């Protein structure tokens, strides 16, 4: 079945829900990924019930943390 994942066309198995898609795509640390399906950001509780359909647009959104801003302030004032 043809879908678009992160802006790229892809073929995936039929009848996958979002949890299954994350596994099929071998997403590292899926618990840290948000999923947008056709423009709507899904709640994690929806991953099991949201079934992927032909033509769907899917985005995996990864949130990254960085260093402490406090450390940068301390270095700037030293």
Residue pairs with C-beta under 8 A, 6 or more apart in sequence:
1 11
1 12
1 13
1 14
1 52
1 53
1 54
2 9
2 10
2 11
2 54
2 55
3 9
3 10
3 11
3 12
3 52
3 54
3 55
3 56
3 57
3 58
4 10
4 56
4 57
4 58
5 12
5 25
5 58
5 59
5 60
6 58
6 59
6 60
7 59
12 21
12 24
12 25
12 52
13 20
13 24
15 51
16 24
16 51
16 52
17 47
17 48
17 49
17 50
17 51
17 52
18 35
18 37
18 42
18 46
18 47
18 48
18 50
18 52
19 30
19 47
19 48
21 52
21 58
22 30
22 33
22 35
22 47
22 60
23 30
25 60
27 33
27 60
32 62
32 63
33 60
33 61
33 62
34 41
34 42
34 60
34 61
34 63
35 41
35 42
35 47
35 50
35 58
35 59
35 60
35 61
36 42
36 58
36 59
36 61
37 50
37 52
37 56
37 57
37 58
38 56
38 57
39 57
41 61
42 50
52 58
